[in-house]
Amino acid sequence: MRLKNILLVLAVATVSVAVQAKPDEKYKDTKEYLTLRDTMHHAFNNGDSAHFFVSVRKLEDYLLGQGDLHAYYTQRCNEIVFQLNRQRIFEAYKLATQLSKELTEKKLDKEMYMAINMMGHIYNYSGNKEGAKKCFWEVIRRMEQEGYTESQPPIYMNLVNIVMEEDPQEALRLIDQAAEIAKKSSPERVFDIETRRTLVYYRLGDNQRFLDGYNAYREGLEKGLSSVHGRILEVYYLASQGLVDDAAHLATESSDNPFLTQAEIYASAGRWEEAYAALKKNVAETDSLNSLILSSSMQGIQNELKIYEAERRVSRLWFYGLVAIVILLFSLVVALFYIVQMRRRHWREMKKAYDRVLESDKLKTAFIQNVSHEVRTPLNVISGFAQVMAATEYDITPLERRRIANTMMNSTRRITTMVDEVLEMSMNEAGVVEQNLSDVQANVALRRIMGDFRREVGHLSTKFYFESSLDEDFKIRTNESVLRRIITPLLDNAVKNTDDGEVRMICTKTTDQLVIAIEDTGRGIPAEEAEHIFERFVKLDNFKEGMGIGLTYCRSMANRLGGHVRLDTSYAGPGARFEIMIPLVKKEEKA
């Protein structure tokens, strides 16, 4: 982790120097400035939070007095980096959003890339690779727009680090772009970039080009050049020469992620048992880091909840909900390790266990990211509106107070729904289900479910219709509560995807099934996604609310009644049509 922190500091410093606003910089030679700067650097490098924040604020005040806004905002970025180095992700995120808001309000567009760059590092540190890539590409776009091309190579290299494992060819393309820019504007970076290219050749299995690159690296060393990737390059060189054990030993001293590097080296040599052992250590280390990140984020959220509780005394229930989610995550981790241990019974199954650990780790990471994002958003809404309602300086009308209260209640419902869905799915998978069947008038129950949903979501432009071919006195033996939990997420999904249209519930029956169809006039769903959307954490639109488990939850509840939920791919549209099939209990079964 120390190497990662140093590289992050260098990335900020590199960009800061390249785009200095160039006010009168004579102050940089004064004793007062040098003392403030050195004091801050000393506290930063030692991780001394007690002195860092005091010293950096004094330096920021001094830079504001000198009118050097760019240097001032560079120090604001160093505050964010300092929090990242301490694994305080929530605090770093708050500082980054404050920086972005301030730059926007002051219309300092040329400095906005700083906030975006910081968000990229926060996303990358938290495992949100897609979010990090979007941020870094936006930084590059803004640099091109402002003419700061000489500072683009480090940002390209950040992208290389993200895509390296999944797409080495894309990594090579990015390296080409970085090298082309560096040759024109910052030649001193070319050697380090080319060294990184050599590492990609190893990943691609291009041994000849890897050896050529390694020889070029050695020639560069003799000329006095250096690269931050030199040590790991030596590791891969030993591996390419068949010195696997020597390479694995050197990886513990040279690699930013030694266990993952060892696993890669052992796997390429066909030594699956050692590769599995190294990967297991990497997963344990990653779990520890994820737990630390989650713990830090949880601590920040708890602090916000305490403030809210002191002002309104109504947020304690959400803390318990978060604790329940953490317990569930811990249970998943325990289950994961149990599965991995069971897969170690035979050497021939080692390669299969190796692949399963990788896939399970990705699933767990996606779950952590979804829960972290979807819980934080409604909590921020509740916290923000609570502060508005508690503030005496705001004159809030009864209508506005009612609107704020409704918004807070909707956010409360979102968190409660997410926790309920996760717990219900867990109970179903554990076999903890109760049927509690009773005779229910189908039309009456279905109208009631739709009406309750309509009232709960409030006034929408979407129109709701109920159609049924059943007799009004037709009854079905089922569990109305479970039926409601199947239909409500489908109605919610239809509303989310129908900006201005209509949603219909159509009820029919066959000889042995009750068929309830939910139709909307929204965006629709491609037929090839018909089964994919029922998988956990799948969201076709990442900007829509939810954790991506709603449809999974619906199908799980339908299975509980012996039924099924599917997307009707034959529906011509516009929009989408989901069908719920509930079996009709025969009279002899009923008796």
C-alpha positions as CSV (number, residue, x, y, z in Angstrom):
1,M,0.0,0.0,0.0
2,R,2.9,2.4,0.6
3,L,4.0,2.3,-3.0
4,K,0.5,3.1,-4.2
5,N,0.3,6.1,-1.9
6,I,3.6,7.5,-3.2
7,L,2.5,7.1,-6.8
8,L,-0.7,8.9,-6.0
9,V,1.1,11.8,-4.5
10,L,3.4,12.0,-7.5
11,A,0.4,12.0,-9.9
12,V,-1.1,15.0,-8.2
13,A,2.2,16.8,-8.0
14,T,3.0,16.2,-11.7
15,V,-0.3,17.7,-12.9
16,S,0.0,20.6,-10.5
17,V,3.4,21.7,-11.8
18,A,2.3,21.4,-15.5
19,V,-0.6,23.7,-15.3
20,Q,0.6,26.3,-12.8
21,A,-1.4,29.5,-13.2
22,K,1.8,31.6,-13.2
23,P,1.0,34.5,-10.8
24,D,4.0,36.4,-9.3
25,E,5.9,33.4,-7.8
26,K,8.6,35.4,-6.0
27,Y,6.9,34.4,-2.7
28,K,8.2,30.8,-3.3
29,D,11.7,31.9,-2.4
30,T,10.7,33.5,0.9
31,K,11.5,31.9,4.3
32,E,7.8,32.0,5.4
33,Y,6.6,30.0,2.4
34,L,9.4,27.4,2.5
35,T,8.8,26.9,6.3
36,L,5.0,26.4,5.7
37,R,5.6,24.0,2.8
38,D,8.3,21.9,4.5
39,T,6.2,21.6,7.7
40,M,3.3,20.3,5.6
41,H,5.4,17.9,3.7
42,H,6.9,16.5,6.8
43,A,3.5,15.9,8.4
44,F,2.2,14.4,5.1
45,N,5.1,11.9,4.7
46,N,4.8,10.8,8.3
47,G,1.0,10.4,8.2
48,D,0.8,12.8,11.2
49,S,-2.9,13.9,11.0
50,A,-2.6,16.0,14.2
51,H,-0.1,18.3,12.5
52,F,-0.9,17.8,8.8
53,F,-4.3,19.5,8.8
54,V,-3.1,22.4,10.8
55,S,-0.1,23.0,8.6
56,V,-1.9,22.5,5.3
57,R,-4.6,25.0,6.3
58,K,-1.9,27.6,7.2
59,L,-0.3,27.0,3.8
60,E,-3.6,27.3,2.0
61,D,-4.4,30.6,3.8
62,Y,-0.9,31.9,2.8
63,L,-1.4,30.9,-0.9
64,L,-4.8,32.6,-0.9
65,G,-3.1,35.7,0.4
66,Q,-0.7,35.5,-2.5
67,G,-3.5,35.2,-5.0
68,D,-2.2,31.8,-6.3
69,L,-5.5,29.9,-6.6
70,H,-4.0,27.0,-8.5
71,A,-1.4,26.3,-5.8
72,Y,-4.2,26.7,-3.2
73,Y,-6.4,24.1,-4.9
74,T,-3.4,21.8,-5.3
75,Q,-3.1,21.7,-1.5
76,R,-6.8,21.0,-1.3
77,C,-6.1,17.9,-3.4
78,N,-3.3,16.9,-1.0
79,E,-5.9,16.8,1.8
80,I,-7.8,14.3,-0.2
81,V,-4.7,12.2,-0.9
82,F,-3.8,12.3,2.8
83,Q,-7.2,10.8,3.6
84,L,-6.9,8.1,1.0
85,N,-3.5,7.2,2.4
86,R,-5.2,6.7,5.7
87,Q,-8.0,4.6,4.1
88,R,-10.5,7.2,5.0
89,I,-12.5,6.8,1.8
90,F,-15.7,8.5,3.1
91,E,-13.8,11.6,4.3
92,A,-11.8,11.7,1.0
93,Y,-15.1,11.5,-1.0
94,K,-16.6,14.4,1.0
95,L,-13.6,16.6,0.5
96,A,-13.6,15.8,-3.3
97,T,-17.3,16.7,-3.6
98,Q,-16.8,19.9,-1.6
99,L,-13.9,20.8,-4.0
100,S,-16.0,20.1,-7.1
101,K,-18.9,22.2,-5.7
102,E,-16.6,25.1,-4.8
103,L,-14.9,25.1,-8.3
104,T,-18.3,25.0,-9.9
105,E,-19.7,27.8,-7.9
106,K,-16.7,30.0,-8.5
107,K,-16.7,29.0,-12.2
108,L,-13.1,27.9,-12.2
109,D,-13.4,25.5,-15.1
110,K,-9.7,25.3,-15.7
111,E,-9.1,23.9,-12.2
112,M,-12.1,21.5,-12.4
113,Y,-9.9,18.7,-13.7
114,M,-8.4,18.5,-10.2
115,A,-11.6,17.4,-8.5
116,I,-12.4,15.0,-11.4
117,N,-8.9,13.5,-11.1
118,M,-9.3,13.0,-7.3
119,M,-12.7,11.3,-7.8
120,G,-11.0,9.0,-10.3
121,H,-8.4,8.0,-7.7
122,I,-11.2,7.5,-5.1
123,Y,-13.2,5.3,-7.4
124,N,-10.1,3.3,-8.4
125,Y,-9.1,2.9,-4.7
126,S,-12.6,1.6,-3.8
127,G,-12.6,-0.9,-6.7
128,N,-15.0,1.0,-9.0
129,K,-12.9,0.6,-12.1
130,E,-15.6,1.9,-14.6
131,G,-16.1,5.1,-12.5
132,A,-12.4,5.7,-12.4
133,K,-12.0,5.3,-16.1
134,K,-14.7,7.8,-16.8
135,C,-13.1,10.3,-14.5
136,F,-9.6,9.9,-16.0
137,W,-10.9,10.2,-19.6
138,E,-12.7,13.4,-18.6
139,V,-9.5,14.7,-17.1
140,I,-7.7,14.0,-20.5
141,R,-10.5,15.7,-22.4
142,R,-10.3,18.9,-20.3
143,M,-6.5,18.9,-20.6
144,E,-6.7,18.8,-24.3
145,Q,-9.3,21.6,-24.2
146,E,-7.1,23.8,-22.1
147,G,-3.9,22.9,-24.0
148,Y,-2.3,21.0,-21.1
149,T,-1.1,18.0,-23.2
150,E,2.3,17.8,-21.5
151,S,0.5,16.5,-18.4
152,Q,-1.6,13.8,-20.0
153,P,0.9,10.9,-20.0
154,P,0.5,10.2,-16.2
155,I,-3.3,10.1,-16.6
156,Y,-3.0,7.7,-19.5
157,M,-0.8,5.5,-17.3
158,N,-3.5,5.6,-14.6
159,L,-5.9,4.1,-17.3
160,V,-3.3,1.5,-18.3
161,N,-3.2,0.3,-14.6
162,I,-6.9,-0.1,-14.7
163,V,-7.3,-2.0,-18.0
164,M,-4.1,-4.0,-17.8
165,E,-5.6,-7.2,-16.4
166,E,-8.8,-7.3,-18.5
167,D,-7.5,-5.9,-21.9
168,P,-3.7,-5.8,-22.5
169,Q,-4.2,-4.8,-26.1
170,E,-6.1,-1.7,-24.9
171,A,-3.3,-1.1,-22.4
172,L,-0.8,-1.1,-25.3
173,R,-2.9,1.4,-27.3
174,L,-3.0,3.8,-24.3
175,I,0.7,3.4,-23.8
176,D,1.2,4.4,-27.4
177,Q,-0.8,7.6,-26.9
178,A,1.1,8.4,-23.7
179,A,4.5,7.8,-25.4
180,E,3.6,9.9,-28.4
181,I,2.7,12.9,-26.2
182,A,5.7,12.4,-23.9
183,K,8.2,12.4,-26.8
184,K,7.0,15.9,-27.8
185,S,6.4,17.6,-24.5
186,S,8.1,15.6,-21.6
187,P,10.9,13.3,-22.9
188,E,12.0,12.4,-19.4
189,R,8.8,10.3,-19.0
190,V,9.4,8.1,-22.1
191,F,11.8,5.6,-20.5
192,D,9.3,4.9,-17.7
193,I,6.4,4.5,-20.2
194,E,8.4,2.1,-22.4
195,T,9.3,0.1,-19.3
196,R,5.5,-0.2,-18.6
197,R,5.0,-1.4,-22.2
198,T,7.5,-4.2,-21.6
199,L,5.4,-5.4,-18.7
200,V,2.4,-5.6,-21.0
201,Y,4.3,-7.8,-23.5
202,Y,4.9,-10.2,-20.6
203,R,1.2,-10.3,-19.8
204,L,0.5,-11.0,-23.5
205,G,3.0,-13.9,-23.6
206,D,5.1,-12.1,-26.3
207,N,8.4,-13.4,-24.9
208,Q,10.6,-12.0,-27.7
209,R,9.3,-8.5,-27.4
210,F,9.5,-8.7,-23.6
211,L,13.1,-9.7,-23.8
212,D,13.9,-6.9,-26.3
213,G,12.2,-4.4,-23.9
214,Y,14.1,-5.8,-21.0
215,N,17.4,-5.4,-22.8
216,A,16.4,-1.8,-23.6
217,Y,15.6,-1.2,-20.0
218,R,19.1,-2.5,-18.9
219,E,20.7,-0.2,-21.5
220,G,18.8,2.7,-20.1
221,L,20.0,1.9,-16.6
222,E,23.6,2.1,-17.8
223,K,22.8,5.6,-19.1
224,G,21.6,6.7,-15.7
225,L,17.8,6.4,-16.4
226,S,15.4,5.0,-14.0
227,S,11.8,3.7,-13.9
228,V,9.3,3.0,-11.1
229,H,8.5,-0.3,-12.9
230,G,12.1,-1.6,-12.9
231,R,11.8,-3.9,-9.9
232,I,8.7,-5.7,-11.1
233,L,10.3,-5.9,-14.5
234,E,13.2,-7.8,-12.9
235,V,10.6,-10.2,-11.3
236,Y,9.0,-11.0,-14.7
237,Y,12.4,-11.4,-16.3
238,L,13.4,-14.1,-13.8
239,A,10.1,-15.8,-14.4
240,S,10.6,-15.8,-18.2
241,Q,14.0,-17.5,-17.7
242,G,12.4,-20.3,-15.7
243,L,13.6,-19.1,-12.3
244,V,10.1,-19.2,-10.9
245,D,11.1,-19.5,-7.2
246,D,13.5,-16.6,-7.5
247,A,10.9,-14.5,-9.2
248,A,8.3,-15.3,-6.6
249,H,10.7,-14.3,-3.8
250,L,11.7,-11.0,-5.5
251,A,8.0,-10.3,-6.0
252,T,7.5,-10.0,-2.2
253,E,10.0,-7.1,-2.2
254,S,9.2,-5.5,-5.5
255,S,5.5,-5.8,-6.3
256,D,2.7,-3.5,-5.3
257,N,0.5,-6.6,-5.1
258,P,3.0,-9.4,-4.3
259,F,0.6,-12.3,-3.8
260,L,-1.3,-11.6,-7.0
261,T,2.0,-11.4,-8.9
262,Q,3.2,-14.7,-7.4
263,A,-0.1,-16.3,-8.4
264,E,0.4,-15.1,-11.9
265,I,4.0,-16.4,-12.0
266,Y,3.0,-19.8,-10.6
267,A,0.0,-20.1,-12.9
268,S,2.1,-19.4,-16.0
269,A,4.5,-22.1,-14.9
270,G,1.6,-24.6,-14.4
271,R,2.2,-24.8,-10.7
272,W,-1.4,-24.6,-9.8
273,E,-1.2,-25.6,-6.1
274,E,1.2,-22.8,-5.4
275,A,-0.8,-20.4,-7.6
276,Y,-3.9,-21.2,-5.6
277,A,-2.1,-20.7,-2.3
278,A,-0.8,-17.3,-3.4
279,L,-4.2,-16.3,-4.7
280,K,-5.8,-17.3,-1.4
281,K,-3.4,-14.9,0.4
282,N,-4.2,-12.2,-2.1
283,V,-8.0,-12.7,-1.5
284,A,-7.4,-12.5,2.2
285,E,-5.4,-9.3,1.9
286,T,-8.0,-7.8,-0.5
287,D,-10.8,-8.8,2.0
288,S,-8.8,-7.0,4.7
289,L,-8.5,-3.9,2.6
290,N,-12.1,-4.0,1.6
291,S,-13.1,-4.4,5.2
292,L,-10.9,-1.4,6.1
293,I,-12.4,0.7,3.3
294,L,-16.0,-0.4,4.3
295,S,-15.2,0.2,7.9
296,S,-13.9,3.7,7.2
297,S,-17.0,4.5,5.0
298,M,-19.2,3.1,7.7
299,Q,-17.6,5.3,10.3
300,G,-18.1,8.3,8.2
301,I,-21.8,7.4,7.7
302,Q,-22.2,6.8,11.4
303,N,-20.9,10.3,12.2
304,E,-23.4,11.7,9.8
305,L,-26.2,9.6,11.4
306,K,-25.2,10.8,14.9
307,I,-25.5,14.5,13.8
308,Y,-28.8,13.8,12.2
309,E,-29.9,11.9,15.4
310,A,-28.9,14.8,17.6
311,E,-31.0,17.2,15.4
312,R,-34.0,15.0,14.7
313,R,-33.5,11.8,16.8
314,V,-35.1,9.6,14.2
315,S,-32.1,8.0,12.3
316,R,-31.1,5.2,14.6
317,L,-33.0,2.5,12.7
318,W,-30.9,3.1,9.6
319,F,-27.7,2.4,11.6
320,Y,-29.2,-1.0,12.5
321,G,-30.0,-1.6,8.8
322,L,-26.3,-0.9,7.9
323,V,-25.1,-3.2,10.6
324,A,-27.4,-5.9,9.2
325,I,-25.8,-5.4,5.8
326,V,-22.3,-5.7,7.2
327,I,-23.3,-8.9,9.0
328,L,-24.7,-10.3,5.7
329,L,-21.4,-9.3,3.9
330,F,-19.4,-11.0,6.6
331,S,-21.5,-14.2,6.2
332,L,-20.8,-14.1,2.4
333,V,-17.1,-13.9,3.1
334,V,-17.2,-16.8,5.5
335,A,-19.2,-18.9,3.0
336,L,-16.7,-18.0,0.3
337,F,-13.7,-19.2,2.3
338,Y,-15.6,-22.4,3.3
339,I,-16.2,-23.2,-0.4
340,V,-12.6,-22.5,-1.3
341,Q,-11.3,-24.8,1.5
342,M,-13.6,-27.6,0.3
343,R,-12.2,-27.3,-3.2
344,R,-8.7,-28.2,-2.1
345,R,-9.3,-31.9,-1.7
346,H,-7.5,-33.0,-4.8
347,W,-4.7,-31.6,-6.9
348,R,-6.5,-32.0,-10.2
349,E,-9.3,-29.7,-8.9
350,M,-6.8,-26.9,-8.1
351,K,-7.1,-25.1,-11.4
352,K,-10.9,-25.1,-11.1
353,A,-10.8,-23.7,-7.5
354,Y,-8.4,-21.0,-8.7
355,D,-10.9,-19.7,-11.3
356,R,-13.9,-19.9,-8.9
357,V,-12.1,-17.7,-6.4
358,L,-11.6,-15.0,-9.0
359,E,-15.2,-15.1,-10.1
360,S,-16.5,-15.0,-6.5
361,D,-14.3,-12.1,-5.6
362,K,-15.7,-10.1,-8.5
363,L,-19.3,-10.9,-7.4
364,K,-18.5,-9.8,-3.8
365,T,-16.8,-6.5,-5.0
366,A,-19.9,-5.7,-7.2
367,F,-22.2,-6.4,-4.1
368,I,-20.1,-4.0,-1.9
369,Q,-20.1,-1.3,-4.5
370,N,-23.9,-1.5,-5.1
371,V,-24.7,-1.6,-1.4
372,S,-22.3,1.3,-0.6
373,H,-23.7,3.5,-3.4
374,E,-27.4,2.7,-3.0
375,V,-27.4,3.1,0.8
376,R,-25.3,6.3,0.8
377,T,-27.6,8.2,-1.6
378,P,-30.9,8.0,0.4
379,L,-28.9,8.6,3.6
380,N,-27.5,11.8,2.2
381,V,-31.0,12.9,1.1
382,I,-32.3,12.2,4.7
383,S,-29.3,14.0,6.3
384,G,-29.5,17.0,4.0
385,F,-33.3,17.6,4.4
386,A,-33.0,17.0,8.2
387,Q,-30.5,19.8,8.4
388,V,-32.8,22.1,6.3
389,M,-35.7,21.3,8.6
390,A,-33.6,21.8,11.7
391,A,-32.1,25.1,10.6
392,T,-33.9,28.2,12.1
393,E,-32.8,30.5,9.3
394,Y,-35.0,28.8,6.7
395,D,-38.7,29.8,6.5
396,I,-40.3,26.6,5.4
397,T,-43.9,26.6,4.4
398,P,-46.2,23.7,5.4
399,L,-46.3,22.6,1.8
400,E,-42.5,22.5,1.5
401,R,-42.3,20.7,4.9
402,R,-44.7,18.1,3.6
403,R,-42.8,17.7,0.4
404,I,-39.5,17.3,2.3
405,A,-41.1,14.8,4.7
406,N,-42.4,12.8,1.7
407,T,-39.0,12.7,0.2
408,M,-37.4,11.5,3.4
409,M,-40.1,8.8,3.7
410,N,-39.4,7.7,0.1
411,S,-35.7,7.5,1.0
412,T,-36.6,5.5,4.1
413,R,-38.7,3.2,2.0
414,R,-35.8,2.6,-0.5
415,I,-33.4,1.5,2.3
416,T,-36.1,-0.7,4.0
417,T,-37.0,-2.3,0.6
418,M,-33.3,-3.1,-0.2
419,V,-32.7,-4.6,3.3
420,D,-36.0,-6.6,3.1
421,E,-35.2,-7.9,-0.4
422,V,-31.7,-9.1,0.7
423,L,-33.0,-10.8,3.9
424,E,-36.0,-12.4,2.1
425,M,-33.7,-13.8,-0.6
426,S,-31.3,-15.1,2.1
427,M,-34.2,-16.8,3.9
428,N,-35.5,-18.4,0.7
429,E,-32.1,-19.8,-0.2
430,A,-31.7,-21.1,3.4
431,G,-35.1,-22.9,3.0
432,V,-36.8,-20.8,5.7
433,V,-40.2,-20.3,4.1
434,E,-43.8,-20.5,5.2
435,Q,-46.6,-21.0,2.8
436,N,-49.6,-19.7,4.9
437,L,-52.0,-20.2,2.0
438,S,-55.5,-18.9,2.1
439,D,-58.4,-18.3,-0.3
440,V,-58.0,-14.9,-1.9
441,Q,-60.4,-13.1,-4.3
442,A,-58.0,-12.5,-7.2
443,N,-59.4,-9.3,-8.7
444,V,-59.9,-7.7,-5.3
445,A,-56.4,-8.5,-4.1
446,L,-54.7,-7.4,-7.4
447,R,-56.6,-4.1,-7.4
448,R,-55.6,-3.5,-3.8
449,I,-52.0,-4.2,-4.6
450,M,-51.9,-1.8,-7.5
451,G,-53.8,0.9,-5.6
452,D,-51.5,0.7,-2.6
453,F,-48.5,0.9,-4.9
454,R,-49.9,4.0,-6.7
455,R,-50.5,5.8,-3.4
456,E,-47.1,4.9,-2.1
457,V,-45.1,6.3,-5.0
458,G,-47.1,9.5,-5.0
459,H,-48.4,11.6,-8.0
460,L,-46.8,10.5,-11.2
461,S,-47.5,11.3,-14.8
462,T,-47.7,7.6,-15.5
463,K,-51.2,6.2,-15.8
464,F,-52.2,2.9,-14.2
465,Y,-54.8,0.4,-15.6
466,F,-56.2,-2.9,-14.4
467,E,-57.7,-5.4,-16.7
468,S,-59.0,-8.9,-15.8
469,S,-60.9,-11.7,-17.6
470,L,-61.7,-13.4,-14.3
471,D,-65.1,-13.5,-12.6
472,E,-65.2,-11.1,-9.6
473,D,-65.9,-14.0,-7.2
474,F,-63.0,-16.1,-8.6
475,K,-60.7,-17.2,-5.8
476,I,-57.2,-18.5,-5.7
477,R,-55.5,-20.3,-2.9
478,T,-52.2,-18.4,-2.3
479,N,-50.3,-16.1,0.1
480,E,-51.4,-12.5,-0.7
481,S,-48.4,-11.0,1.2
482,V,-45.9,-13.0,-1.0
483,L,-48.0,-12.2,-4.1
484,R,-47.7,-8.5,-3.2
485,R,-43.9,-8.8,-2.9
486,I,-43.7,-10.3,-6.4
487,I,-45.9,-7.7,-8.1
488,T,-44.7,-4.5,-6.4
489,P,-41.0,-4.7,-7.7
490,L,-42.3,-5.3,-11.2
491,L,-44.6,-2.2,-10.9
492,D,-41.7,-0.2,-9.5
493,N,-39.5,-1.4,-12.4
494,A,-42.1,-0.4,-14.9
495,V,-42.5,3.1,-13.4
496,K,-38.7,3.6,-13.4
497,N,-38.5,2.9,-17.1
498,T,-41.7,4.8,-18.2
499,D,-41.1,8.5,-18.0
500,D,-44.5,9.5,-19.4
501,G,-46.9,6.7,-20.4
502,E,-48.9,3.9,-18.9
503,V,-48.6,0.7,-16.9
504,R,-51.1,-2.1,-17.1
505,M,-51.8,-5.1,-15.0
506,I,-53.7,-7.8,-17.0
507,C,-55.0,-10.9,-15.3
508,T,-56.0,-14.1,-17.1
509,K,-55.9,-17.8,-16.3
510,T,-55.3,-21.2,-18.1
511,T,-56.4,-24.6,-17.0
512,D,-53.8,-24.8,-14.3
513,Q,-52.2,-21.3,-13.9
514,L,-53.2,-17.8,-12.9
515,V,-51.3,-15.4,-15.3
516,I,-50.6,-11.8,-14.2
517,A,-49.0,-9.6,-16.8
518,I,-47.3,-6.2,-16.1
519,E,-47.0,-4.1,-19.2
520,D,-45.4,-0.6,-19.7
521,T,-44.8,1.8,-22.5
522,G,-41.3,2.6,-21.5
523,R,-37.9,1.9,-23.0
524,G,-38.2,-1.9,-23.4
525,I,-35.7,-4.7,-22.8
526,P,-33.7,-6.5,-25.6
527,A,-34.8,-10.1,-26.0
528,E,-31.2,-11.3,-25.6
529,E,-31.3,-9.9,-22.1
530,A,-34.4,-11.9,-21.1
531,E,-32.6,-14.2,-18.6
532,H,-29.6,-12.0,-17.9
533,I,-31.7,-9.4,-16.2
534,F,-32.8,-12.0,-13.5
535,E,-29.2,-12.5,-12.4
536,R,-28.0,-10.8,-9.2
537,F,-26.7,-7.2,-9.4
538,V,-27.5,-6.9,-13.2
539,K,-28.7,-3.3,-14.2
540,L,-29.1,-2.5,-17.9
541,D,-29.0,1.2,-16.9
542,N,-26.4,1.9,-14.2
543,F,-27.9,5.4,-13.7
544,K,-31.2,4.0,-12.4
545,E,-31.9,3.5,-8.7
546,G,-31.5,0.0,-7.1
547,M,-29.0,-2.7,-6.4
548,G,-29.9,-4.9,-9.4
549,I,-31.6,-7.6,-7.3
550,G,-35.3,-6.6,-7.8
551,L,-36.0,-9.1,-10.6
552,T,-34.0,-11.8,-8.8
553,Y,-36.1,-11.1,-5.7
554,C,-39.4,-11.4,-7.8
555,R,-38.4,-14.8,-9.2
556,S,-37.3,-16.0,-5.8
557,M,-40.7,-15.0,-4.3
558,A,-42.6,-16.6,-7.3
559,N,-40.6,-19.9,-6.8
560,R,-41.7,-19.8,-3.2
561,L,-45.3,-20.1,-4.4
562,G,-44.4,-22.8,-6.9
563,G,-44.7,-20.3,-9.8
564,H,-42.4,-18.5,-12.1
565,V,-41.6,-14.9,-13.5
566,R,-40.4,-14.3,-17.0
567,L,-39.9,-11.6,-19.6
568,D,-42.3,-12.0,-22.6
569,T,-39.9,-11.7,-25.5
570,S,-42.8,-12.0,-28.0
571,Y,-44.3,-8.8,-26.8
572,A,-44.3,-6.2,-29.7
573,G,-44.1,-3.1,-27.4
574,P,-43.6,-0.4,-27.0
575,G,-42.1,-1.1,-23.6
576,A,-41.8,-4.5,-21.9
577,R,-44.2,-7.2,-20.6
578,F,-43.4,-9.4,-17.6
579,E,-45.6,-12.5,-16.8
580,I,-46.2,-14.0,-13.4
581,M,-47.4,-17.6,-13.5
582,I,-49.0,-18.9,-10.2
583,P,-50.3,-22.5,-10.1
584,L,-54.0,-23.0,-9.3
585,V,-54.5,-25.5,-6.5
586,K,-56.8,-28.3,-7.4
587,K,-59.8,-29.1,-5.3
588,E,-58.4,-32.5,-4.1
589,E,-55.1,-30.8,-3.2
590,K,-57.0,-28.1,-1.4
591,A,-58.9,-30.7,0.6
